[in-house]
Amino acid sequence: MKRGKFITLEGLDGAGKTTHLAWLATFLEACGMSVRVTREPGGTALGERLRELLLARDQHLDAYTETLLVFAARREHIDKIIDPALAGGTWIVCDRFTDATFAYQSGGSGVDWAKVELLEHWVQGELQPDLTLYFDIAPALGRARTSAIKATADRFEQEDPSFHGRVREAYLRRAREHPHRICLIDASRSLNEVHAEIERAVTASFGVSAGCKR
């Protein structure tokens, strides 16, 4: 059986990932793909419990503890969901993956970049996304969008602007380091423009027909 493809979506809060993820899943299904949508942290029963812990507003975790919890959830996610689905021919569309750990835990919270790389190799082995869509947005615009739709911010959303600035810079560093995998998309544009860019990226990466019915 032909192995499925692994697509991840990354970006600051307010970049529109949730909306774009739903659109992408619908597009791929219209092209005849079996698609599974998932997220990080999360995706499994353990991962969702750890997600609640990590995002809780009243939680004050050491940055290294936080990083280890993220990778624990990721290992479970890979073992229980991602690897079996890909092996069975299903395409995985995931809201965040390891690029987010480099961005938030290393860039935002100061965890040593090289240590995150070690954990990445240890936990994932050779597994990397086939394509990562990074939705780039200025932190101030992302914050304004998030505030307009959410009454209560989670622990990361309530961080100060300098934190989100560091997160963005870390994402951009990852994009420079992995230009063949990470497609940078300007998330400040209209939905139609962003979706057209997603379609171009997926078509270029996988040969998926731009004429699929939607």
Summary of the structure (lengths in Angstrom):
residues: 214
radius of gyration: 16.6
end to end distance: 25.9
largest distance: 48.6
contacts: 678
relative contact order: 0.20
helix: 55%
strand: 13%
